[in-house]
């Protein structure tokens, strides 16, 4: 019966991946035996519900199989935790490696200094990344587990509360949050270690000269905590998507809240004059990239003046669509 399959699905989702198949077979046999003992071959939904109530909530049943009741990150979240941790560490290492390559290409003479900087960055950044990932998942686990709350199985439970087995067409593709996490980690690394790479690269006779930065290097350190916090919140949002595996109204609510915080933070950051390089156009003219008074200069100046609005529009479209798309898919389930 469908209710039995839904119960088995809810239980196995809280178990380690390697144990799910065997326990599903064992649990299905147990339920069928209990039903048969009561009514023989004439099972009905009421009898099945009584058996499932006797067995207890999926969370309680999963605990019986694992034999564990206290943990920092439980079996339900452990697989997503390992996935996110691997993504973050690989992205972090790759990003720092890219920074190292760019630095050596720009200044080959400083190869040793760049290599030492790479090692120092890895030693300081990796423990912090691991710590933040552990903290995020520990907080989710401490709050009862994301899925457990969604299923409302922590308090009064009955088989009628079991969710439908999610339609694959409406699930969140694992690649989507993974790609997003990689992107946010790369941006965090660039802002933290190589913000001077955001700019126009000036070459003369095929030789690199310098970078004309988009950002105000003298004030960026004041904005950096807000930038990193905003990106960290977006990573939390993608972790929740990875944990949930499907759109729910609760996930839509979390996404809406985090996106609103992100929008407010970005508006606060980029609308201030101190965030951008106020000498950008004069630096371009001085470097000979564009001649002051030319048509090209006017075009670049117009783009530069409106860059704040362009960034805001792109961000708003992306974040609003993120919520709308999730809401549409959540309503269909």
Backbone bond lengths (Angstrom), bond angles and torsions (degrees), N, CA, C in turn:
res aa  C-N    CA-C-N  psi(-1)  N-CA   C-N-CA  omega(-1)  CA-C   N-CA-C  phi
1 X - - - 1.466 - - 1.531 110.52 -
2 X 1.319 115.87 154.61 1.459 120.24 -175.71 1.529 111.78 -62.19
3 X 1.343 117.31 -37.90 1.455 120.18 -178.63 1.524 111.34 -62.52
4 X 1.321 116.75 -36.50 1.468 120.85 177.83 1.523 109.96 -64.40
5 X 1.333 116.20 -45.38 1.460 120.36 -179.51 1.524 111.12 -64.25
6 X 1.316 117.05 -37.97 1.461 120.41 178.26 1.520 110.96 -66.24
7 X 1.326 116.76 -38.94 1.467 121.05 177.71 1.526 110.26 -64.17
8 X 1.319 116.73 -47.06 1.470 121.02 180.00 1.525 110.41 -61.58
9 X 1.321 116.11 -41.23 1.466 120.28 179.02 1.530 110.69 -61.62
10 X 1.342 116.66 -45.47 1.466 120.68 -178.85 1.523 111.34 -63.63
11 X 1.342 117.12 -37.29 1.471 120.78 179.30 1.522 110.72 -68.73
12 X 1.317 116.99 -49.95 1.470 120.86 -173.88 1.519 112.48 -67.16
13 X 1.339 118.08 -24.58 1.459 119.96 178.07 1.519 112.32 -67.55
14 X 1.328 116.47 -15.34 1.459 121.01 -179.95 1.528 111.87 -99.48
15 X 1.324 117.27 7.75 1.459 122.48 -177.35 1.521 110.32 -112.96
16 X 1.342 117.42 157.51 1.463 119.88 174.99 1.527 111.06 -57.36
17 X 1.315 116.01 147.25 1.458 121.51 -175.22 1.525 112.30 -55.70
18 X 1.329 116.78 -39.21 1.466 120.62 -175.24 1.532 113.10 -68.15
19 X 1.340 117.84 -19.89 1.466 121.45 -176.51 1.532 113.38 -99.99
20 X 1.313 117.43 -11.39 1.465 120.32 -168.83 1.529 113.21 -62.92
21 X 1.317 117.37 -45.58 1.464 119.98 -174.72 1.524 111.43 -64.66
22 X 1.339 116.95 -47.17 1.470 120.34 -178.50 1.525 111.20 -64.57
23 X 1.320 116.46 -43.21 1.463 119.89 -178.71 1.527 110.73 -68.12
24 X 1.329 117.72 -34.21 1.466 120.50 177.37 1.523 110.73 -61.10
25 X 1.337 116.63 -43.08 1.472 120.76 178.46 1.526 110.36 -64.49
26 X 1.337 115.72 -45.15 1.464 120.46 -178.71 1.529 111.27 -64.13
27 X 1.327 116.21 -43.93 1.460 120.63 -177.57 1.530 111.29 -68.11
28 X 1.327 117.00 -38.87 1.463 120.50 177.95 1.530 110.53 -61.33
29 X 1.344 115.99 -42.73 1.463 120.18 178.38 1.514 112.10 -64.07
30 X 1.340 116.60 -40.61 1.459 121.32 179.23 1.527 111.04 -61.75
31 X 1.332 116.49 -46.63 1.464 120.46 -179.18 1.523 110.89 -63.76
32 X 1.317 116.81 -44.16 1.467 120.56 -179.30 1.528 111.20 -63.12
33 X 1.341 116.89 -38.70 1.470 120.47 178.06 1.523 110.92 -65.02
34 X 1.340 116.73 -42.67 1.462 120.63 -179.25 1.530 110.97 -65.28
35 X 1.334 116.22 -39.45 1.466 119.93 178.10 1.521 110.35 -66.17
36 X 1.335 116.49 -42.42 1.469 121.17 -178.08 1.520 110.92 -64.81
37 X 1.334 117.63 -36.63 1.461 120.86 179.10 1.536 111.26 -62.75
38 X 1.316 116.43 -29.39 1.462 119.97 -176.41 1.529 112.86 -85.67
39 X 1.330 116.09 -45.78 1.473 118.07 -173.14 1.525 113.56 -131.32
40 X 1.327 117.29 7.20 1.461 118.66 -178.51 1.516 111.14 71.84
41 X 1.319 116.17 -133.26 1.465 120.56 -176.56 1.524 113.06 -91.08
42 X 1.320 117.58 0.23 1.479 120.66 -177.23 1.531 110.82 -99.53
43 X 1.309 115.58 56.83 1.466 120.05 -178.68 1.522 110.59 -70.69
44 X 1.328 115.31 145.82 1.463 120.61 174.61 1.527 108.96 -138.00
45 X 1.302 115.61 171.73 1.458 120.76 -173.84 1.526 112.50 -62.17
46 X 1.316 117.43 -35.58 1.461 120.55 -179.40 1.521 111.28 -65.18
47 X 1.338 116.89 -42.99 1.467 120.92 179.23 1.525 110.20 -65.67
48 X 1.328 116.40 -42.96 1.467 120.38 178.92 1.520 110.37 -60.42
49 X 1.324 116.73 -41.71 1.462 120.35 179.22 1.527 110.90 -63.17
50 X 1.333 117.68 -39.65 1.465 120.97 177.97 1.523 110.96 -63.23
51 X 1.333 116.89 -41.19 1.468 121.08 179.21 1.524 110.67 -64.22
52 X 1.325 116.51 -44.15 1.465 120.19 -179.04 1.522 111.48 -66.72
53 X 1.329 116.70 -36.46 1.465 119.54 175.27 1.517 110.87 -63.50
54 X 1.332 116.74 -37.18 1.462 121.10 178.37 1.526 111.00 -66.42
55 X 1.319 116.61 -37.90 1.467 120.20 179.22 1.524 111.85 -70.64
56 X 1.321 117.05 -29.61 1.461 120.29 -179.83 1.513 112.13 101.00
57 X 1.331 116.08 174.87 1.462 121.06 -177.74 1.526 110.38 -65.35
58 X 1.323 117.64 156.98 1.465 120.47 177.20 1.523 112.96 -55.42
59 X 1.316 116.40 -35.16 1.465 119.75 178.85 1.526 110.59 -64.38
60 X 1.338 116.54 -44.58 1.465 120.56 178.83 1.525 111.14 -65.31
61 X 1.330 116.46 -41.05 1.457 120.18 179.70 1.525 110.99 -64.87
62 X 1.330 116.64 -40.70 1.465 120.20 178.77 1.524 110.83 -63.14
63 X 1.332 116.50 -38.15 1.464 120.40 178.14 1.527 111.42 -63.65
64 X 1.339 117.25 -33.94 1.466 120.44 177.99 1.526 111.07 -64.65
65 X 1.309 116.90 -35.89 1.459 120.13 179.66 1.525 112.12 -76.68
66 X 1.332 116.58 -37.73 1.462 118.79 -178.52 1.518 112.02 -81.67
67 X 1.328 116.97 -30.64 1.457 120.70 -178.86 1.513 112.96 73.40
68 X 1.337 117.20 14.79 1.456 121.29 -178.57 1.524 109.58 -123.56
69 X 1.329 115.35 138.00 1.458 119.28 179.34 1.522 112.60 -122.11
70 X 1.326 116.88 -13.88 1.456 119.74 -179.20 1.517 108.33 -131.84
71 X 1.332 115.55 126.40 1.453 119.89 178.08 1.520 108.66 -161.25
72 X 1.317 114.98 155.43 1.463 119.85 178.23 1.521 110.49 -70.61
73 X 1.333 116.00 -46.40 1.465 122.53 176.36 1.517 106.96 -133.01
74 X 1.317 117.17 112.19 1.453 122.18 -174.38 1.516 113.70 -76.43
75 X 1.332 116.87 173.98 1.473 121.43 -177.71 1.515 113.63 -61.44
76 X 1.337 116.88 -30.34 1.465 119.70 -179.97 1.520 111.39 -64.45
77 X 1.341 116.68 -33.69 1.459 121.14 -176.24 1.518 113.17 -104.24
78 X 1.340 117.32 -7.30 1.459 118.73 -171.57 1.528 112.12 -66.40
79 X 1.328 117.50 -42.86 1.470 119.80 178.68 1.528 111.87 -62.45
80 X 1.355 118.92 -48.05 1.472 118.44 174.99 1.529 112.61 -61.07
81 X 1.343 116.77 -35.19 1.468 120.50 178.21 1.521 111.02 -60.58
82 X 1.345 116.52 -48.37 1.465 120.16 179.04 1.524 111.07 -62.17
83 X 1.324 115.98 -39.50 1.466 119.90 179.70 1.523 111.08 -61.99
84 X 1.335 116.22 -49.47 1.464 120.41 -179.29 1.523 110.78 -64.67
85 X 1.340 117.15 -40.76 1.463 120.69 -179.86 1.527 110.78 -61.08
86 X 1.329 116.55 -44.59 1.470 120.22 178.29 1.524 110.92 -62.50
87 X 1.330 116.00 -43.59 1.467 120.12 -179.80 1.522 110.63 -60.31
88 X 1.336 115.88 -47.43 1.462 120.65 -177.33 1.524 110.88 -64.00
89 X 1.329 117.58 -45.56 1.466 120.67 -177.66 1.525 111.42 -66.83
90 X 1.325 116.82 -42.79 1.469 119.75 178.62 1.524 110.52 -64.83
91 X 1.337 116.48 -43.52 1.467 120.55 179.90 1.520 110.86 -64.23
92 X 1.322 115.85 -42.91 1.460 120.80 -179.76 1.520 111.11 -62.25
93 X 1.333 116.38 -47.68 1.464 120.66 179.62 1.522 111.19 -62.90
94 X 1.337 116.12 -43.11 1.468 120.13 179.57 1.527 111.25 -63.78
95 X 1.331 116.09 -42.30 1.466 119.95 -178.82 1.526 111.23 -64.18
96 X 1.331 116.25 -44.52 1.465 119.49 178.10 1.523 110.92 -65.30
97 X 1.337 115.97 -35.06 1.464 119.67 175.93 1.518 111.69 -64.13
98 X 1.336 116.55 -40.79 1.470 120.69 177.75 1.524 110.55 -63.48
99 X 1.331 115.65 -42.25 1.465 120.08 177.44 1.525 110.26 -59.67
100 X 1.322 116.60 -43.41 1.473 121.39 179.24 1.529 110.77 -60.87
101 X 1.329 116.90 -45.63 1.473 121.02 -179.44 1.524 110.72 -61.89
102 X 1.331 116.57 -44.97 1.468 120.08 -179.84 1.520 110.70 -63.18
103 X 1.325 116.49 -42.40 1.464 120.22 179.79 1.523 111.49 -61.99
104 X 1.333 116.51 -42.25 1.470 119.74 -179.84 1.530 111.64 -70.19
105 X 1.337 116.94 -30.69 1.467 119.58 176.90 1.530 110.99 -70.83
106 X 1.333 114.96 -37.26 1.461 119.35 -179.22 1.523 111.05 -74.90
107 X 1.333 116.31 -43.99 1.467 121.34 -178.86 1.529 110.27 -129.86
108 X 1.337 118.19 79.31 1.476 120.73 -178.11 1.524 113.21 -59.86
109 X 1.322 116.18 -26.41 1.466 119.56 -177.49 1.525 110.72 -67.23
110 X 1.331 117.02 -31.34 1.468 121.40 -177.12 1.526 111.93 -91.90
111 X 1.325 117.19 34.13 1.465 121.36 -176.83 1.524 111.79 -59.64
112 X 1.337 116.91 -44.84 1.466 120.42 -178.22 1.522 111.01 -63.96
113 X 1.331 116.53 -44.45 1.465 120.09 179.22 1.531 111.05 -62.48
114 X 1.331 115.75 -39.70 1.465 119.78 179.20 1.521 111.07 -65.44
115 X 1.335 116.65 -38.99 1.467 120.28 179.82 1.527 110.76 -67.32
116 X 1.322 116.37 -42.85 1.470 120.02 177.33 1.530 109.76 -62.14
117 X 1.330 116.22 -41.31 1.460 119.95 177.61 1.518 112.22 -61.99
118 X 1.345 116.51 -37.00 1.467 120.93 177.41 1.523 110.79 -62.73
119 X 1.327 116.78 -46.72 1.471 120.74 -179.56 1.524 110.60 -62.51
120 X 1.328 116.41 -45.39 1.470 120.50 179.89 1.529 110.44 -61.73
121 X 1.326 116.24 -42.58 1.468 120.30 179.70 1.521 111.35 -62.93
122 X 1.338 116.73 -42.35 1.464 120.29 178.55 1.526 111.20 -63.16
123 X 1.330 116.07 -44.12 1.468 120.63 -177.51 1.526 111.13 -64.60
124 X 1.321 117.20 -35.79 1.470 119.98 -178.08 1.532 112.58 -86.48
125 X 1.328 116.88 -34.12 1.468 119.99 -173.47 1.521 113.24 -82.39
126 X 1.337 117.84 -38.38 1.467 120.20 -175.62 1.532 112.24 -62.75
127 X 1.351 119.93 -49.32 1.478 118.29 178.03 1.528 112.82 -59.31
128 X 1.339 116.67 -37.16 1.464 118.97 178.22 1.522 111.32 -65.14
129 X 1.333 116.23 -41.58 1.467 120.25 179.68 1.521 110.89 -63.21
130 X 1.335 116.36 -45.05 1.469 120.54 178.84 1.525 110.32 -61.22
131 X 1.324 115.78 -43.55 1.461 120.11 -179.44 1.516 112.93 -62.20
132 X 1.329 117.07 -42.16 1.463 120.10 -179.80 1.520 111.90 -67.65
133 X 1.324 117.06 -39.77 1.471 119.88 178.64 1.530 110.21 -64.34
134 X 1.337 116.40 -44.11 1.468 120.25 177.93 1.526 110.43 -60.76
135 X 1.328 116.74 -43.33 1.466 120.97 -179.14 1.527 111.25 -61.49
136 X 1.328 116.82 -44.12 1.470 120.69 -179.34 1.522 110.75 -59.79
137 X 1.338 116.73 -49.53 1.458 119.87 -176.90 1.526 111.61 -72.88
138 X 1.327 117.62 -31.50 1.460 119.82 176.93 1.527 110.70 -65.64
139 X 1.331 116.80 -38.47 1.461 120.34 177.61 1.521 111.28 -66.01
140 X 1.330 116.36 -40.59 1.468 119.75 176.79 1.523 109.96 -62.46
141 X 1.333 116.93 -44.09 1.467 121.34 179.78 1.525 111.00 -65.18
142 X 1.326 116.38 -40.36 1.467 120.87 -178.99 1.524 111.42 -62.49
143 X 1.322 115.57 -33.21 1.463 120.72 179.55 1.513 113.01 -83.58
144 X 1.320 116.84 14.12 1.453 120.64 173.48 1.498 114.96 98.69
145 X 1.338 116.99 2.80 1.454 119.25 -179.12 1.506 110.34 85.25
146 X 1.295 115.84 132.87 1.470 120.48 -175.48 1.515 111.90 -59.69
147 X 1.320 117.60 -47.99 1.463 119.81 -177.03 1.524 111.39 -70.17
148 X 1.311 116.54 -35.26 1.461 118.93 -179.67 1.524 110.78 -61.24
149 X 1.316 116.20 -39.55 1.460 118.86 178.33 1.519 110.85 -68.04
150 X 1.313 115.83 -41.41 1.462 119.46 -179.14 1.517 111.51 -61.81
151 X 1.348 116.33 -37.08 1.457 119.87 -177.63 1.524 112.32 -82.38
152 X 1.342 116.31 -9.92 1.469 121.35 -178.67 1.517 111.02 55.88
153 X 1.359 115.41 45.40 1.455 119.35 -176.19 1.525 112.87 -104.19
154 X 1.333 116.66 2.60 1.454 118.90 -175.04 1.530 112.55 -79.98
155 X 1.318 117.34 -26.28 1.463 119.69 -175.02 1.524 109.83 -111.52
156 X 1.321 116.70 -110.61 1.458 120.12 179.22 1.518 109.02 -79.10
157 X 1.319 116.06 119.48 1.464 119.82 -175.31 1.515 110.79 -119.42
158 X 1.321 115.49 145.32 1.459 121.59 170.70 1.517 107.56 -149.52
159 X 1.321 118.27 155.63 1.468 120.50 -178.51 1.520 113.52 -56.63
160 X 1.331 117.52 -24.99 1.466 119.43 -179.52 1.526 112.14 -65.80
161 X 1.359 116.88 -18.30 1.457 120.93 179.44 1.521 112.84 -82.08
162 X 1.337 117.22 -8.34 1.459 119.86 -179.34 1.522 110.15 -62.11
163 X 1.344 117.78 133.86 1.465 119.85 -179.23 1.518 111.28 -78.59
164 X 1.312 114.64 161.71 1.453 119.55 172.94 1.528 108.97 -67.85
165 X 1.333 116.28 146.67 1.458 119.18 173.01 1.523 106.82 -65.48
166 X 1.347 118.41 122.72 1.467 120.39 -170.16 1.523 113.36 -62.51
167 X 1.328 114.41 140.48 1.458 121.50 174.63 1.526 108.32 -70.32
168 X 1.319 116.38 129.00 1.462 119.78 -177.27 1.527 112.47 -59.73
169 X 1.324 116.38 -32.01 1.458 119.89 -179.44 1.522 111.83 -67.85
170 X 1.331 116.95 -20.12 1.460 120.55 -177.17 1.524 112.08 -107.25
171 X 1.305 117.39 2.28 1.453 120.66 177.74 1.524 110.49 -77.64
172 X 1.322 115.54 161.80 1.460 121.38 175.89 1.524 107.95 -83.45
173 X 1.303 116.96 121.34 1.461 120.28 178.60 1.525 109.41 -63.76
174 X 1.318 116.82 131.97 1.468 120.60 -177.37 1.526 111.67 -59.16
175 X 1.327 116.34 -31.80 1.462 118.92 -176.72 1.528 111.93 -66.78
176 X 1.328 118.01 -28.16 1.470 120.56 -177.09 1.530 112.56 -64.84
177 X 1.345 119.56 -55.76 1.466 118.16 177.48 1.519 113.05 -66.29
178 X 1.338 117.56 -30.45 1.466 120.36 179.30 1.527 110.10 -64.22
179 X 1.333 116.76 -47.12 1.468 120.68 178.75 1.529 110.33 -61.78
180 X 1.324 116.57 -40.86 1.468 120.45 -179.92 1.527 111.12 -63.84
181 X 1.330 117.10 -43.05 1.467 120.46 179.10 1.522 110.57 -61.99
182 X 1.334 116.60 -44.39 1.469 120.87 178.07 1.530 110.02 -57.88
183 X 1.325 116.47 -45.36 1.470 120.77 -179.43 1.525 111.27 -61.50
184 X 1.336 117.48 -47.56 1.464 120.55 -178.12 1.528 111.59 -64.43
185 X 1.322 117.35 -38.00 1.467 120.48 177.91 1.527 110.26 -64.52
186 X 1.329 116.92 -43.43 1.465 120.76 178.51 1.527 110.90 -59.79
187 X 1.329 116.72 -44.10 1.467 120.50 -179.92 1.529 110.47 -65.20
188 X 1.333 117.15 -40.54 1.467 120.65 178.37 1.522 110.81 -60.60
189 X 1.327 116.54 -43.65 1.468 120.62 -179.82 1.524 110.40 -63.89
190 X 1.317 116.99 -43.99 1.462 120.46 -178.80 1.528 111.27 -64.09
191 X 1.326 117.36 -42.75 1.461 119.90 178.73 1.527 111.36 -66.33
192 X 1.329 116.71 -37.28 1.463 120.52 -174.97 1.523 112.39 -77.00
193 X 1.325 116.36 -44.47 1.463 120.13 -171.42 1.529 114.32 -107.73
194 X 1.325 118.22 -22.70 1.470 119.01 -173.13 1.521 111.75 -146.11
195 X 1.312 116.89 50.50 1.467 119.49 -179.91 1.524 111.31 -64.46
196 X 1.341 116.81 -22.08 1.462 120.47 179.54 1.525 112.58 -69.27
197 X 1.343 117.17 -9.83 1.465 120.31 177.25 1.531 111.83 -77.45
198 X 1.353 117.13 -15.92 1.465 120.42 177.38 1.524 108.80 -80.10
199 X 1.305 117.05 96.59 1.448 119.74 -179.04 1.510 112.60 174.86
200 X 1.327 114.86 -167.10 1.466 122.00 178.78 1.521 108.36 -99.74
201 X 1.327 116.34 125.39 1.458 121.71 -179.11 1.535 109.13 -86.31
202 X 1.314 115.78 126.31 1.465 121.51 -177.31 1.524 109.38 -104.59
203 X 1.327 115.46 125.22 1.460 121.95 177.65 1.529 109.07 -119.96
204 X 1.321 115.42 147.71 1.460 121.15 176.09 1.522 108.67 -134.19
205 X 1.339 115.68 118.87 1.466 121.61 -176.64 1.524 111.59 56.56
206 X 1.330 115.44 38.53 1.461 120.43 178.01 1.511 114.50 78.90
207 X 1.336 117.28 2.26 1.468 121.48 -178.79 1.523 109.62 -109.18
208 X 1.311 116.11 132.62 1.467 120.32 179.73 1.519 110.15 -66.61
209 X 1.333 115.30 135.29 1.458 121.24 179.35 1.532 111.72 -107.86
210 X 1.324 116.34 -61.32 1.462 120.08 -179.52 1.524 109.53 -167.12
211 X 1.342 114.99 176.65 1.464 121.77 178.20 1.525 108.83 -113.55
212 X 1.322 115.23 131.55 1.469 119.66 172.53 1.526 106.80 -92.24
213 X 1.328 118.11 108.08 1.473 120.53 -171.17 1.524 113.23 -73.57
214 X 1.332 115.00 146.41 1.462 120.78 172.01 1.526 110.84 -75.15
215 X 1.341 115.57 -32.86 1.460 121.16 -172.13 1.517 111.20 -99.64
216 X 1.318 115.11 158.52 1.458 121.73 177.41 1.526 108.30 -83.15
217 X 1.319 116.42 103.13 1.463 120.98 -175.02 1.526 112.40 -63.38
218 X 1.318 117.55 -29.26 1.464 120.42 -176.45 1.527 112.82 -73.59
219 X 1.330 117.69 -23.28 1.474 120.74 -178.47 1.527 113.20 -113.32
220 X 1.335 117.45 -3.80 1.465 120.16 -175.13 1.523 112.22 -60.71
221 X 1.332 117.22 -35.08 1.467 120.12 -178.54 1.529 111.69 -61.14
222 X 1.332 117.32 -27.86 1.462 120.36 178.03 1.531 111.35 -71.88
223 X 1.324 115.90 -31.38 1.466 120.99 -178.24 1.522 112.82 -89.09
224 X 1.335 116.82 -19.27 1.463 120.78 -171.99 1.528 113.83 -56.13
225 X 1.349 120.33 -43.78 1.475 118.97 178.56 1.529 113.14 -58.35
226 X 1.334 117.09 -39.20 1.467 120.29 179.19 1.529 110.98 -68.03
227 X 1.334 116.33 -38.22 1.468 120.55 178.67 1.520 110.23 -63.79
228 X 1.332 116.53 -48.21 1.465 120.56 -177.89 1.528 111.29 -66.21
229 X 1.338 116.85 -38.65 1.464 120.07 178.88 1.529 110.79 -64.55
230 X 1.326 116.97 -41.77 1.468 120.54 178.89 1.523 110.76 -63.14
231 X 1.331 116.66 -45.24 1.465 120.47 178.96 1.524 111.03 -64.83
232 X 1.344 116.49 -37.00 1.468 120.01 178.26 1.530 110.75 -63.95
233 X 1.326 117.22 -38.93 1.471 120.65 177.47 1.525 111.10 -63.88
234 X 1.327 116.25 -39.19 1.467 119.53 177.29 1.527 110.88 -65.17
235 X 1.334 116.78 -35.57 1.470 120.00 176.72 1.523 110.05 -66.75
236 X 1.335 117.14 -39.80 1.471 120.83 175.96 1.528 110.01 -58.77
237 X 1.323 116.53 -43.66 1.473 121.19 178.75 1.525 110.86 -58.76
238 X 1.328 116.87 -44.19 1.468 120.01 -179.60 1.529 111.00 -68.97
239 X 1.330 117.01 -33.32 1.474 120.22 175.77 1.528 110.53 -63.55
240 X 1.325 116.72 -41.50 1.463 120.58 177.88 1.526 111.00 -62.50
241 X 1.320 116.55 -38.73 1.468 120.05 176.63 1.524 110.40 -63.01
242 X 1.330 115.40 -42.40 1.464 119.95 -178.96 1.521 110.70 -66.16
243 X 1.329 116.90 -39.21 1.463 121.38 179.61 1.525 110.70 -68.39
244 X 1.326 116.17 -45.78 1.461 120.32 -176.74 1.521 111.88 -67.92
245 X 1.323 116.42 -46.05 1.458 120.16 -179.78 1.514 114.07 79.38
246 X 1.334 117.03 -9.40 1.467 120.95 178.43 1.524 108.38 -154.75
247 X 1.322 115.29 158.93 1.456 120.34 178.39 1.525 110.38 -79.50
248 X 1.332 115.81 128.86 1.459 122.84 172.78 1.528 107.44 -128.51
249 X 1.311 116.43 164.56 1.460 119.72 179.14 1.528 111.22 -62.43
250 X 1.330 115.99 -32.95 1.464 118.96 178.88 1.528 110.54 -68.02
251 X 1.333 116.27 -41.24 1.463 120.06 177.30 1.526 110.46 -65.28
252 X 1.321 117.28 -37.83 1.468 121.03 176.52 1.529 110.05 -61.32
253 X 1.339 116.50 -41.28 1.468 120.64 179.38 1.524 110.87 -63.89
254 X 1.350 116.76 -45.70 1.464 120.36 176.90 1.527 110.63 -59.19
255 X 1.330 115.64 -44.56 1.465 120.52 -179.33 1.522 111.06 -61.90
256 X 1.335 116.60 -42.57 1.464 121.21 179.09 1.523 111.08 -61.37
257 X 1.328 116.78 -46.43 1.471 120.96 -178.55 1.524 110.84 -62.46
258 X 1.338 116.27 -48.50 1.465 120.38 -178.04 1.525 110.77 -64.94
259 X 1.327 117.43 -41.00 1.465 120.27 179.43 1.528 111.77 -65.59
260 X 1.333 116.74 -37.86 1.467 119.80 177.12 1.526 110.79 -64.13
261 X 1.334 116.04 -43.08 1.470 119.88 176.86 1.522 109.95 -60.89
262 X 1.336 115.96 -42.47 1.459 120.28 179.37 1.518 112.30 -62.75
263 X 1.330 116.77 -41.74 1.466 120.63 179.49 1.529 110.78 -63.47
264 X 1.335 116.32 -45.71 1.469 120.45 179.40 1.525 110.42 -61.49
265 X 1.343 116.70 -42.80 1.464 120.82 -179.60 1.527 111.29 -63.44
266 X 1.329 116.51 -43.95 1.469 120.22 -179.09 1.528 110.66 -65.95
267 X 1.333 117.03 -42.08 1.471 120.05 177.84 1.527 110.18 -60.07
268 X 1.333 116.11 -43.69 1.466 120.87 178.27 1.529 110.95 -60.38
269 X 1.338 116.26 -39.42 1.459 120.51 -175.72 1.525 112.26 -72.88
270 X 1.331 116.12 -56.54 1.466 118.87 -166.18 1.521 114.48 -86.16
271 X 1.341 117.89 -11.84 1.465 118.85 178.68 1.524 112.18 -85.52
272 X 1.325 116.93 -10.95 1.458 119.91 177.33 1.522 111.18 -81.50
273 X 1.327 117.04 138.42 1.466 121.21 -179.48 1.521 112.32 -63.19
274 X 1.328 117.03 -28.17 1.461 120.30 -176.21 1.526 112.86 -73.72
275 X 1.338 117.89 -12.18 1.468 120.27 -178.04 1.526 111.53 -77.37
276 X 1.332 116.66 -37.65 1.464 121.08 -176.69 1.527 111.36 -94.86
277 X 1.314 115.63 158.34 1.461 122.48 176.40 1.527 108.84 -74.80
278 X 1.317 116.44 106.19 1.468 120.68 -175.71 1.529 112.21 -69.33
279 X 1.329 117.55 -16.79 1.468 121.61 -179.51 1.523 112.15 -100.11
280 X 1.334 116.84 15.75 1.464 120.21 -172.32 1.529 112.25 -58.69
281 X 1.327 118.01 -50.43 1.465 120.76 -176.86 1.527 111.56 -65.53
282 X 1.317 117.18 -41.70 1.469 119.37 178.74 1.524 110.95 -67.14
283 X 1.346 117.04 -33.82 1.470 120.34 176.73 1.528 110.82 -66.30
284 X 1.344 116.46 -38.65 1.467 120.03 177.32 1.526 110.69 -62.31
285 X 1.331 115.78 -44.55 1.464 119.81 -179.35 1.523 111.15 -66.34
286 X 1.334 116.12 -40.98 1.459 120.23 -179.57 1.522 111.65 -65.57
287 X 1.344 116.42 -33.64 1.461 120.38 179.73 1.521 112.24 -80.78
288 X 1.333 117.26 -7.00 1.453 120.59 179.01 1.510 114.41 81.82
289 X 1.332 117.12 13.53 1.468 120.20 179.15 1.522 109.98 -69.25
290 X 1.327 116.72 -44.25 1.465 122.46 174.36 1.525 108.04 -135.98
291 X 1.314 115.79 148.09 1.464 120.56 179.27 1.522 109.59 -89.26
292 X 1.312 115.30 129.35 1.463 119.64 -178.88 1.526 110.60 -62.15
293 X 1.337 116.39 132.37 1.456 121.48 -178.59 1.513 114.14 93.13
294 X 1.335 117.81 -9.81 1.462 121.21 179.86 1.526 110.48 -81.03
295 X 1.361 114.92 167.74 1.463 119.63 177.59 1.527 110.74 -63.28
296 X 1.331 115.83 -39.66 1.465 120.02 178.88 1.515 111.84 -61.07
297 X 1.334 115.47 -39.29 1.462 120.16 178.68 1.525 110.43 -63.07
298 X 1.330 116.91 -41.41 1.468 121.25 -179.32 1.523 111.31 -64.67
299 X 1.346 115.78 -40.59 1.464 120.02 179.61 1.524 110.48 -65.14
300 X 1.338 116.46 -48.04 1.468 120.63 -179.37 1.523 110.54 -63.22
301 X 1.326 117.14 -39.64 1.466 121.01 179.79 1.522 110.91 -63.98
302 X 1.340 116.68 -40.76 1.469 120.14 178.81 1.525 110.96 -63.72
303 X 1.334 115.76 -42.13 1.471 119.70 177.81 1.523 110.23 -64.12
304 X 1.332 116.23 -42.85 1.464 120.65 -178.36 1.530 111.24 -64.18
305 X 1.326 116.62 -41.88 1.466 120.48 -179.77 1.525 111.10 -64.27
306 X 1.335 115.95 -36.58 1.470 120.70 -176.46 1.526 113.46 -94.86
307 X 1.333 117.39 6.09 1.470 119.48 -175.89 1.528 111.91 -62.33
308 X 1.339 116.87 -33.77 1.463 119.80 178.55 1.522 110.98 -61.96
309 X 1.330 115.84 -46.27 1.468 119.66 178.83 1.524 111.56 -65.10
310 X 1.326 116.80 -37.84 1.466 120.81 179.41 1.520 110.53 -62.73
311 X 1.342 116.14 -46.35 1.468 120.80 179.53 1.523 110.55 -61.79
312 X 1.341 116.76 -44.11 1.464 120.56 -179.25 1.526 111.79 -63.41
313 X 1.321 117.00 -42.36 1.470 120.50 -179.39 1.523 110.71 -63.64
314 X 1.340 116.55 -46.30 1.469 120.51 179.43 1.524 110.43 -61.52
315 X 1.338 115.81 -43.78 1.466 120.25 -179.62 1.524 111.13 -63.87
316 X 1.328 116.99 -46.24 1.465 120.94 -178.98 1.523 111.40 -61.43
317 X 1.318 116.64 -43.88 1.467 120.02 179.52 1.525 110.38 -60.89
318 X 1.343 116.35 -45.93 1.460 120.54 -178.46 1.520 112.92 -64.12
319 X 1.334 117.33 -46.99 1.463 120.88 -176.02 1.528 112.01 -73.02
320 X 1.332 116.84 -37.49 1.468 119.49 177.66 1.524 110.34 -66.26
321 X 1.318 116.54 -42.87 1.468 119.32 179.13 1.529 110.91 -64.45
322 X 1.324 117.04 -34.68 1.465 121.40 177.59 1.526 110.23 -56.73
323 X 1.335 116.45 -44.62 1.466 121.25 -179.24 1.525 111.18 -73.01
324 X 1.324 116.54 -45.43 1.472 120.62 -177.91 1.523 110.97 -62.52
325 X 1.321 116.71 -45.26 1.466 120.84 179.66 1.528 110.82 -61.44
326 X 1.343 116.22 -42.98 1.459 119.93 178.03 1.515 112.29 -64.39
327 X 1.337 116.53 -40.38 1.468 120.74 179.64 1.525 111.25 -63.34
328 X 1.327 116.72 -43.82 1.469 120.73 179.71 1.523 110.49 -61.05
329 X 1.330 116.43 -44.70 1.464 119.92 -178.58 1.527 111.37 -70.12
330 X 1.333 117.15 -35.81 1.466 120.00 179.51 1.524 110.94 -66.59
331 X 1.311 117.98 -36.85 1.473 121.36 -180.00 1.523 111.98 -68.29
332 X 1.306 117.15 -27.67 1.464 120.64 -177.51 1.516 112.12 -75.55
333 X 1.346 116.95 -17.76 1.466 119.63 -175.60 1.516 110.85 -86.91
